């Protein structure tokens, strides 16, 4: 029952907060609806429902764990979408707070999941926790000679992402930093690309441990 309730609250959180939809009581099974109200996760107003503060907090937590897990399975373990999506749906219910912070720090506090959807920040993101050695770094934290695998590009501008990808900056490709000043020069395949710092800090690279 706990997993079922968390799944429903996760879906409600996405519908209300990201898709900006009103949710009807008819959209949720009557038995689950009563249980959600009983546990204080929702309030019913007419035929509409909304998440309480308790429900908002849990929904945000579950979607954060889900998307962090997707990032881990995709970036580090190289799983295909069908597999990492299904696995994340199970793991999101069992990850402890300590493991959550360790995963997030390991991944360099990612801002988006592999689908490009935002990952709600946690305490470790705000505190920039670095007790766990990271393997994913923003490009502007790398040094000349460093190389790794491009993980993802964070930008709200699809045109910028498409332009960078057309230059060869595609997730999964090897990338090497040649220079940092006066601008960033990186090499992808046989191509050298110049980037300003604002763009470089939003390109994330998986860098092997030294």
NORNOR-V232277 format. One line per field, one symbol per residue. ss: DSSP state (H for helix, E for strand, L for the rest). phi: phi as a letter, one per 30 degrees, with the letter a starting at -180 (. if undefined). A space follows every 10 residues. Layout:
ss=???
phi=???
This chain:
ss=LHHHHHHHHH HHHHHHHHLL LLEEHHHLLH HHHHHHHHLL LEEEELLEEE ELHHHHHHHH HHHHHHHHHH HHHHHLLLLL HHHHHHHHHH HLLLLLHHHH HHHHHHLLLL LELLLLLELL LLHHHHHLLL LLLLLEEEHH HLLLLLEEEE EEELLLLHHH HHHHHHLLLL LLLEEEEEEL LLLEEEEELL EEEEELHHHH LLEEEELLLL
phi=.eddddddde dddddddcch cdcddddbee ddeddddddi dbbcbiccbb ddeddddddd ddddddddde dddddccidd eedddddddd decbddddde dddddedihd cbdedicdce dceddddheb dcddbcbded cdbejdbacd caccadcedd dddddddjdc ejddbbdcbc bdbdcbcbic ccbcbdddde dcccbdcedd
